[in-house]
Amino acid sequence: MYERYRVKANENLEVIAKKFGTTPDVIMGINNIYFDSDVREGVDLIVPKNAEKYFNYYTIEAGDSLYKIAQKYNINPTLLASLNGLDMDDFIYPNQEIMIPKSGYSYYITAEGDTLDTVADIFGISKEQLVDRNDAIYLLKDQVLVTKRD
């Protein structure tokens, strides 16, 4: 679940990350930003919405890979990569922080052509439940939708 945020005067990634309960590394990954200096007043960023509710954070250690981390937390490695704005073949680095999905929730990353009906069917819930459980649904490619497992 993401939302758009416009950077205000005198803000940097650290300040923005604290506002949204995430880390600068996560925001950088989602937005394909490589330097803090790329963030300046007026720039629109995609930031995790309610990240603390649905995700834990993990700091990459030497020797880690997305596959190894996914196995450790019993999650799909492709989902782990997508949630963090990464491709499976992207490099990860020690001290980089990534989001780890919390258990008890089901996650889906939208694809082109998805509808409320198709996504609700994937979760096995009604369209109304899907809308109630997600703050904003745009059905744009790569949006993360979450629902509590019943």
N, C-alpha and C positions, 0 to 999 in steps of 0.2 A: 504494500500500500504506500503510494507515494503522493506527494503534492508538490506544486510549484511554489518556490519562494524567491522573492526579489531581494537581492542584497541591499542593505541600507548603508548609509554613510558610517564609516569607522568600524564596520564589521569585518571579521576574518573567519576562516573556516572553524577555528576553535570556538568562537562565540556562537556561530550558527549551529554547530554540532551540539553544543550544550542546550540550545533552545529546543532541539528536537530529540534529545535523549539518545544521541548517536555519537559517532566519532568523526573527526576530519577525514580519516582514511576511507570510511564508508561513503561519505559525500563525494570525495574525490573519485572513487571507483564508479559510483553510479553516473557521474557526470563526465567521466573521461578527462578529469583535470589532473595535471601532473605537478603543478606548482601552486602554492598558496597565493602567489601574486596574480594568478589568473582570475581570482575572485575579487571583484571591485564593485562599488556602488552601481546599482542598476542592472547587474547581471542576473538572469533568471537561473536558478538551480532546481534540480529535482532532489527532494529530501524525503527520507522515510517518515511516514506518518504513524504515530503511535508505535514507534520502533520498540520501546521498552516493553510493551504489552505482548508483542508477538515474537520478539527475538532476544537472544543472548548475544554476547560478543566474545569473540575468540581472537587472541593475538597469535599470529603466525610465528612458529618456531622454526629454527634451522632444520631442514630435512622434511618439512611438511609439504604435502601436496593436497590439492582439492580432494582427490580420491581418498587419501589417508584421513583427512579431517571428516569427510562424509561418512566413512566407515566408522570412525570413532563415535560419531553422534547418530549413527544409524539413519542417515538421510540420503536422498538421491544426489549424487555429485553434480548432475546437470542443474538441478534445482538450486543447490548451494551456489554454484557459479552464477546463475541467472539472478538470484536474489541480491547478489553483490555487484552486479553490473560487469561480470567477468565472462569470458569465454573459457571453455575447458582447457584450451591450449595457452591461456594467459599465464604469465609468470606471477607467482606470489612471493613475497619477500618477508624475511624475519621482521617482527615488530609491526607489520601491517595488521590492521584489525578488520575482521569481517563479521557479518551477522550470521548467527546460527539460529535456524527456526526452532522455536520452543515446541516441545511435545504437547499433544492435546489439541493441536490445530491442524487443519488441512490447508495446503497452499497450492495455488494455481497461478501460473504466469500466462496471461492471455496471449492469444495468437490472432493473426489477421483473420477476420471473418467470424470471430466469436460473437455470440448473441447471449442475452440473459438466459434464454432457454438452454442453450448448449452448455454454458458454464454451470447453471443450476443442476443440470443432469449430471455433470462431472462430479459435483459435490454430493449429489443425491438429496438435494433439498429443493424447496419451491423458489420461484423467482422472488417472491416477497421476502423469504428468509435470507436469500442472498443479498438483497438490497438492504435489509435491516442490519446485517452483520458487517457491512462494509460502508465506511463513511462516504466514499465517492467511487462510482464505477464509471469509467470512461470507455471501457472496452477497446482501448488502443493497444496495439502490439506491445507486449512486455510489461503490462500493468500487473502488479501482484494483488491477487485477491485471497482473502483468508476467511476461514470459517471454523468455529469451534466444533470439534468432533462430538457428536451426540453419544 
